[in-house]
Amino acid sequence: MDNKIWQSKIIISQIEKRLDKFLVENFPEKSRSYITKLIKDEFVLCNGSSTKASYKLKLDDSISVAFPKLKDSSLEPFDIPLVFFYEDDYMAVIEKPPMIPVHTGAGINTPTLVNGLLFHCKNLSGIGGVLRPGIVHRLDKETSGVMIVAKNDYAHNRLSNQFKERKVKKSYFAIVYGVPDKDEGIINFEIGRDKNNRVKISNNSRSLRKAETRWRISRRFNNYSLIEAFPLTGRTHQIRVHLDLIGHPVVGDKVYGKGFAGSLDLELKKVTNRHLLHAGSIEFTHPASGEIMKITSEIPDDFNKFIGVLGDHE
């Protein structure tokens, strides 16, 4: 919790008000979207546990709020090479490079994807919030692949609603340890912030939420597999956690899959420096035209190098 500044507890005397509305009124300097994000990311506790924005407050409920410690982010444009799959006046679809964080946060003092977007897209300032202009959804720092960027508030709201309503279809590629004993399946473990480690998401949580991932084997190797995963919900770290829970964690994952990292030989370690997870495709409705769009991204070079070494071992 050292990345949070906890406010004094607030004891509720005004009942039957939604949690998000109550917090917006009590922290008028914060936007509603920021408050909603705090609740979703479990920086707000009600009686010691996380809850939903729609929770109706009860008499003597105790609310604790934490604000992430952010470094001063000047959000200057920075020339990060980016591949654009699509761009118009409303939005862009890019390929996020691996090892680049999406936006500023605790402990981040290197250029972020937002810095790169501000360099390439001159009209993003303030769209979706000053700290995260244009960001509709996110990928983990080490994850590569397809991402949507909004270029005005209209597009941001329309695209965000599609994610909330689970109308966006996504697929990912992952190289995992081991070979599953069947060709495909559905993982439906409920997950949430881990009770003992706030960095991790797990099924050992006080705030379990429904999470569902469909998967299938794309290619088998002796001790590894290339998996295609389709998240049917959008929980934090969902694919990484779910694959770990079925005993096939993502190769290179430093948070999940403990005990597996030692099985990588020197040749395999040389060809990757991150967890091997890649957002391969995204399907959504264009916020203005209503056209159904599907954007795909090829498997990246480090995947192919890793697979090449595995092929030599077969």
Secondary structure, DSSP 8 states (H G I E B T S, - for coil): -TTEEE---EE--S-S-BHHHHHHHH-TTS-HHHHHHHHHTT-EEETTB---TT-B--TT-EEEEEEE--------------EEEEE-SSEEEEEE-TT--SS--TT--S--HHHHHHHH-TT-TTTT-TTSTTBSS---TT-EEEEEEESSHHHHHHHHHHHHTT--EEEEEEEEES--SSSEEEE---BEEBSS-TT-EESSBSS-B---EEEEEEEE-SSEEEEEEEESS--TTHHHHHHHHTT--BTT-SSS-TTTGGG--HHHHHT-SS--EEEEEEEEE-TTT--EEEEE----HHHHHHHHHHHHH-
